[in-house]
Amino acid sequence: MHAGLKITAFAAALAATFGTAYGVGQGMGPVVDDEPPARHDAHTGGGSGESEHPGAPGRSGHSGREGHSGHETSPAGGLQISENGYTLDLRTPRLVAGRTADLRFAIRGDDGRAVTAFRREHDKELHLIVASRDLNTYRHLHPARAADGTWSIPVSLPRAGGYRVFADFTPEKKGAENLTLGADLAVSGTYAPQPVPAPDTTATTDGYEVKLGGALRPGAAHALKLTVSRGGRPVTDLQPYLGAYGHLVALRSGDLAYLHVHPNGEPGDGTTAAGPAISFTATAPSSGTYRLFLDFKHDGKVHTAAFTVSARGAVAAPMDEAPHASSGAHGH
């Protein structure tokens, strides 16, 4: 096939991915809710970070303020490549499916120079999220920073298609806010579009079972509780991971708006148990369909469970793949 035809076919495949994600996000209704839905909801279906404060929506730690209509009045996290004078400079805009290669990038200030001073949050200077546009593949990574401000980490992504790279960080500068910047990543290879996984209130990963309860609501803080078990027995000895018993990332289907929230409580505070339940308080930046990705640590390994969630309720689905060591996932 000629190069021009390859590019055209790949672009068409990406367009199909976006259309599929949008259609699922518009048509999926709530299954689990913390309040009984109105009778007609059963027929009409649903609508359409880490922060310093539980339940903060939008950017990691910042509110995507909304009116009573539930519409966003400010951008959600990860939708912009530049914000507040900082830019995500993705130096590896393309990868090949199934091949390990260094993903390289820098955070540039408004003077064009690479930033080299960052505030440590949750034991790291920067958290990197890589997710496919169809929300079937997810990586939570922690790259290394060189003295010149270049970040890098080996990554292997299993399938061709469009991906989004998110950098979650706070510059070491007086008055600087936490930011989540996003950039597009293309992965070449044989492309096969996949829908957002079907809803289910239980996810399985690496022999663990995680149950999701609670609700995700646009413009209002609600509780989400994730309960971990293995072999039918509750896991009561979860290990701290980045200063918490669990980390939760939500990505909105269609545009991959980013929401990163804290769990309620932390190890060693005298009140938070090491499982089986991990509790979060979260607010969606808008109505729609989201994928939730929970990272937790047990027996010395980090595991990821994923769920598909409506902004008016919570429904869940297992992730089709777990991060592999060769990808650099959870690179600690």
N, C-alpha and C positions, 0 to 999 in steps of 0.2 A: 504493500500500500504506500502511496506517495505521502510525504510528510504533511502536505496540506490537507489531505484527506484524513490522516490520523488526528490532526489538531481539530478538524471539524467534528469528527466522530466523538472525540473526548469532550468537546464543548457541549455537544448535544446530550451526552450522557450526564454531564453535570447539571444541565437544565432539567433533565428528567428527575434527578435526585432532589432538586429544590422543589419541583412540583409535587413529588410524592410526599416530602416532609410537610409541605404546606397543607396538602389535602388531609393527611392524618391529623395534623394539629387542629384543623377546623372541625373535623367530624367526630372526634372522640369525646365521649361524655364521661362524667364522674361515675365511679363504682362504689368507692368507700368515702364516707363523709362523716364529719363529727356532728353534723346536724341533719335531721331528716330533710331531704329535698322536697320541694313542691311536687305534687303528683305529676304535673306535666313535664317535669325535668326528665323523667324516665323515657320520654318519647322524643324530646327535642335535643337532648345531649347538652354538653358543656359549651361554654363560650369559645368563640372563634372557630459564698464569698467569703473569703473569710472577712468578717467585719469585727470591729471592736465592740459592737453591740449586737446581741442575738436578735435575729429577725430583721436585720437591715437588708433591704432589697437593692436591686440595681447593681452598681459597681460594688466590688468587694469592700464593704464597709460604708457605702453611701447609698442614700435613698433615691429611688427613681420616683419622685413625688408624683402623686396622682390625685385627680379630683374624684368626686363621688361616682362618676361615670365609669371608673376603672381604666381609663385611657392614660397612657404614659404622658407626663409633661416634661420629662427630661430623659436623655438617652440612658438605656440600660448598659450594664458593663460589657466590655469586649466587642462592642459594635464599631469602635473607632480605633484607627491605627495611631492617632495622635490626640493628646488631650493635656490640658494644663501645661503646655510647653514641653511635653515629653513625647517621643515617637518610638514605636517599635520598628527597628530596622532588621527585618528578617533576611539574613544573608543566604539562606538555603530555601529558596522559594519552591523547589521541586525535588522530589525523591522518587525512587523506583520501588514499587510494591514488592515486599518480601526481601529486600536488600537492606542490610544495616549500613547506615551512613551517619556522619555527624550532622546534627541540626545546629546551626550557628546563627546567632543574632546579637544585637546590642540594643540598649536603651539610650537614645540620644536626647540631650537637652536642647533648649531653644537656641543654643549657640552652635549646634551641630556636633558637639563633642560627645563621645560615649561616656555615660555616667559610670562612675567607679565606686560610689559610696551609697550603700543601701542600708536601711534599717532592718534588723533581723526581726522577723515575725514568725511565730510558730517554728522556731529553730532554724529558719532559712531566710536568706536575703531575697529570694525570688522563688515563686511557685510557677511552674509551667504546665499548662493543660493543652493536650492535643486531642481533638475530637473530629471524627468524620462528620460530614454534612448530614448523613443519614442517621447519625447518633448510634451507630452500631459498634464503633470502635472508640475507645477512650484510653488516654494515658495521663497519669498525674506524675510529673517528672520534676527532678531538682538538678538542673545543670550546674556545671562548674564555671566560675568566672575567672578569666585571665586578668592580668594586671592592666591591660589596655581597655578593659570593659567588655570584651567579647565573651559571650556565654556559649557553651557547647555541651552536647550530650549525644551519645550514640542512640539512634532510634531505628526500629524496624516496624513498618506499618504493613499489615497483611493484605490490604485490598486497594485497588486503584480507585481514584475518585477525588472529590474535593474535601479538604480538611480545613479546620480553623485552629490557629495557634494562639493561645492566651498567655500573656505575661502578667502575673499578679505580684505587685511590689509596692514599696514605699521608699522614695528617695530619702537619703540621710541629709535632710535640709530642713531648717527651721520652718515650721508651718506647712511642710509638704504633706499632702494627703495620699492615702492608699489609692492606687490606680490598677485597673485591669484593661490592658490594651490588647487588641486582636489583629491578626493578619492572616491572609489566606495562604494555604499550602496546597500544591497540586501533587498528586501521587500517580505516576504513570503505570500502565500495565493493562491487563484485560479487565474491563470494567463491567460489573454486574450490579445494577441497582437493587437495593434492598429497602423494604419499608421499615418504618419505626417498629420495634418489636411489639407484639401483642400484649395487652394488659394482663397482669396477674399480681396478686397481693403478696406473693412469695418469690424470692430470688434465690437461686442456688449458685454457689461459687466455691470451687476447691474443696468440696465436701461439706461446706457450711450451708445452712439455711437461714435466710434473713427475712423476717416478716415486717411489712410496712403498715403502720396505722397512723391515723390523723388526717389532716387536710392541708392542701396548699391553696391559698386564696390570694387573689389580686388585691393589693392595697390594704391588706389586713394581716396582722401577725397571727399565725396559728401553729399549733404544735404538730411535729412529726416525730413518731417514735419508731425506731428500728430495733428489732429484737433478734439476737444472734444465737443460734443453736448448732450443735454438731452431733450427728448420730442420735437425734431425738432428745438430747440433753442440753439444757441452757448453758451457754458459755459465760462463766462468772469470773474469769481471770483474763479479760482483755488487757493488752499491754498498751502503755502510752505510745502514741504515734504523733510526732510533731507537737507534743505537749497536750494531746487530747486522746480520748478513747475512740474518737471517730471524726472524720472530716467529710463534709457533704458539699457537693457541687451540683448545681442545677443548670441545664442548658435548655433554652426555649426552642422547640421545634420550628423550623422555618428560617429563622435568622441567627440562631445560636446565641441569643442574649444570655449573659452569664450572671449567675447568682451563687455566691460562696458564703456559707454561714458557719458560725460556731456551734458546737454542741452546748447544751445547757449544763454547766458545771465542768470541772476539770480534775484530773488525777491529783490526789493529795489535798483536796479542799475540805476533807472531813465529812462530806455529804454525798459525793458522787461515787456510785458503785462501779466496779470494773465489769459491768455487764450483768445480765444479758441485754438490758435495754440501753440504747443510746438515744437521748432526747435532743431535739433541735426545735428552735422557734424560727420560722421563716416567713417571708412575705414575697409573693410573686410580683415582679414589676408590671405584669399585665395578665389578662386572661389568656388562655391558650393551653397547649400541651407541652410538657417538659420531660426531660430525662434526668433522673436523680442518680448520682454516682456516689456511693458510700465507700470510703476507704477505712479499714480497721485492721488492727494488728493482733495476731494470736500465734503462739508457739514460734515467735521470732520472725514471722513472715507477714507481709502486708497483703490483704485480700480486697477485692473490689466487687461490690454487689450493685446492680443497676435496676432501676424501676422507671416505668413510664407513668406520668402523673398528669392529671387534669388540674387546672388552676382552681377548680371549684371542689375538687375531692382528690382522692389518691388512688391510683391503680398502679400495679407494678408488673414488671416483666424481667426475667433473667437476661443478663447480658450474654450475647452470643459467643463472647470470648473473654478470657481473663488476660491481664497483662503478662507478658513473658519476660523472663530475665534478660533475654537477648535484646529486648527493645529498649532497655534502660528504664523501664517503668519502676517507679519508686526507687530511684537510684540513690541509695544511702549507704 
